[in-house]
Amino acid sequence: MGRVDVNGVVEAQGGSQLALAGVRLAADGVAFMGDPARDELLFVFAGSGNLDGELLESGSAVLVVAGESIALTAGPDGLSAVRASIGAEVDFHAPMGARERAVSVVDVEPGKATGRRSFQVLFGPHNGSTRATMFVGYIPPGAAPWHYHLYEEIVWVWKGAGRYHLAGGVEELAGGCAFWLAPREVHIVENTSTDRELAVLGIFTPAGSPSAAYLMPDVAASYPIEATS
């Protein structure tokens, strides 16, 4: 099937507006971000960095909107990150809050997705990213039912191992790998561990909620609805 890239690189394909690449800086190294037409989202997963005096540690994310430019300096242990770019030919979500330039998973409240899954939205319309949403999703051991989304998405594996199921087959997932999902592509991301969560980074466009998953009719007919109080 060959849809998973073990190096975490996803090139824009066909009419896709999303791409993903890695960023690795040695101690005190500098990376410049910014594009006249594309938004960029950076997620730091190892080491640390400095953004105009603001400390970025593992689990931090940065938004650079089209037309802006920044310089990111690595800390004494270097910096490792993934960098997503979002093209101009996307639908813009209405802004819903004040712009933030950098956020961290330690400051973001979790939300609920299908089953026992949860997520933390790092960037979206609520804080300045109107072209795409970036979130960290936490998948407990096991697999969700077959489902699809209305958005185009790149998924990068942060922590853990699992399997990626498509109609054409199954591929193994490990930390640092990535794959691309077309809108309405039916899939399953499975956590093959018995005792720990699988953590993934998702970037999708148009921007919205990562909890918006659609079930196939046969699954929807028997899917349990949790009572709320």
N, C-alpha and C positions, 0 to 999 in steps of 0.2 A: 504493500500500500504506500509506504514511504512518505507519510504526511508529517511525521515528527522529526524535527531537526535537533540532534543531540547537542549542538553548539548554541542553541538558543537564538538562531538567526532566522527571521522570516522576511522574505522580500515581498514587496507589493506585487501581486499577480493579477493579470487581467485588469478589471476595473477596480481592484481593491484600493482603498485609501489608507490602509494600515501597513506599517513595516516595523520590524524590531531588530535591534542589533545590540551587541555588548559593548560596554565601556570599561576598560581596565587601566588604572593610573598607578604608577609607582609613587612612592612618597614624594609629596610636594609637586606632583605632576598637575598639569592644568588641562581641562577640557572646555572647549568653547561650544555653547549651544545657541541655536537660533536659526530661523529660516524666514525669508520674506513672505512665504505663502503657506507654510505648514506649521501647525502646532507641534510641540514636542513635550513628552512626558518622560521623566527619568525616575527610576526606582533603584535606590542603593540597597544592596543585599550583603555587602561585606566591607569592612574598613570604615572610613569616615571621610568627610570632606568639609569644606568651608565655602559658603555662598554669601559673600559680602558681610562676613562677620557672623553669619548664622551657621551653627554646627549641624551637619547632616550625618546621622549615624545609620546603621543597618535598620531597614524598615522605613526610611524617609523617602519622600517623593517630591519632585519639583515639576512645576508647570511653566513652560515658556511658550507664550502665545505668538502667533505669526507676527513678524516684524520686530520682535524683541531679540536681544542677545545678552547672554550672561557668560561669565567665566567661573568655572567650578574648580577649586583647588583641593587636591587630595591631602589627607592627613598623614601623620608619620608612618602609618601602616598601609598606606595606599588606599585605593578605593576600587570597588567592583560594582557595576550597575548594569541595568538594561535600559535601553533608550528607545522609546516608541515615537514614531512620527505619524501625523494624521494629515492627510491631504486636504486641499481646499474644497474638493467636490463632495462635500458632505452636508447633511441637513444640520442647521444650527438649532440647538435647544435654546429656549428663552432663558436668560440668566435668572437665577433664583436666590442669589446671595452675593456678598462681597467677595472680591477676588483675594485668593491666597496664593502665595508663590511657592511655599514649601509646607508639607505636613508630615506627620509621623504616625505609624500604626498605634503607638502608645497613647495617642490623643484622640483616636477615632472610636466612637461607640459602634458596637457590632449590630448588624441587622440579620434577619432570618430569611433563608431561602428554602427551596424544596427539601422535604424531609428534615433531617437534623443538621443540615448545612447552615453555615453562617458566613457573613462577609463584612468587610470594612471598606467603605467607599473613601478612597483617598482624594480623588478629584472627580468633579462632575459639575453640572449646572449650578449646584449650591455654592460653589466656591471658585468659579471663574472658568471652568473648562466646559465650553458650550459645544465643542465638536466631538468630544469623546469622554467616556467615563473610565477611570482606572480604579480597580478594587483588588483587595486580597480576599480570596475565598478559602474557607476551611471545610474540608470534606472529611467526615468521619469514616472509619473502616466500613467497607461495603460499596454499593453502587446505587445511584439514583435510577429511576426508570428512564427509558428512552424519551428524549425530549428535544426541543429545538428552541432557538431564539429568533427574534425578528431582526437582530442586529448582526453586523459583521464583527468578528472577534479574533484576537490573538490571545492565547493562553500560554504562560510561561511558568514552569514548575519551580517553586521556591524551595520547598522542603518536602521530603517524603518520596514515595514511589507509588506507582499505580499502573493502570492500563487505560488506553484511549480506544473506545469502541466506535466504529462507523459501520455502515451497511457493508462496506467492502472488506472489513477485517478488523483485527485488533493489533495495537502496537503498545510496546512497553514505555512507561514514563519514569524518568528519574530526574533528580535535581539538575536544573540548568537547561533542560530541553524545552522546546516550544512547538506549538502548532497553530494553524490558522483554521477558522471555521467560517464558512459562508453563511449568509442569512438563510434561515429555515433548514439548515443541515442537521438532520437527526443524529444524535450522538449520546454517549455516556462517558463520563470521566469516573473511573473506579479507583478507590483507595484499596490497595491490596494488603495493607498492614492490618494487624489484628489489635494493635494497642496504641496507635498514634494517628494524628490528623495528617492529611495531605494538604499542604498550603500552596495555592496557585495565585499568580498575578494575572488578572484579566484586564484587557484594554478593548473597549468596543465602541462602535459608532453606528448609528446616531447615539448620542448620549442618552442616558436614562437610568433605570434601576436594574442591577444584576439579578434581582429576584424574579424578573419577568421571564419565566420559562413556560413553554407551551407543551402539552402532553399529546401524544397520539390518541385518537378516539378510543381504542381498546384499553389503553392505560388509564385514561381519564375516567372511564366508566367505573373503575374499581379503586381509584386512588383515594386513600383515606383523607377525610377533612378533619383537622384537629379542632376541638372545641376551644373557644376563647371565653374568658371571664371578664 
